[in-house]
């Protein structure tokens, strides 16, 4: 007997559901003070994304260094300077700079 093959569309749909669930669980765990659990959820979500070649949910931001979800006012500092948005992780101090030139022009 051969194994039943699952289509790639279905695999991507299942993976996207699980990643979005893990992202919301990680944010909830961080708000409850469980940084270790939040970090683990993000790590599992990243592994699923890498395995299935999908992207993280839109609007979900995490620190690339310590793998904690970033929530402004909880563990993230956001500043606007010149043509950049500077985001600083509260746990490890990692800095992320993003330009906003296009938004400024309009």
Order of alpha helices (4+ residues) and beta strands (2+ residues): alpha-alpha-beta-beta-beta-alpha
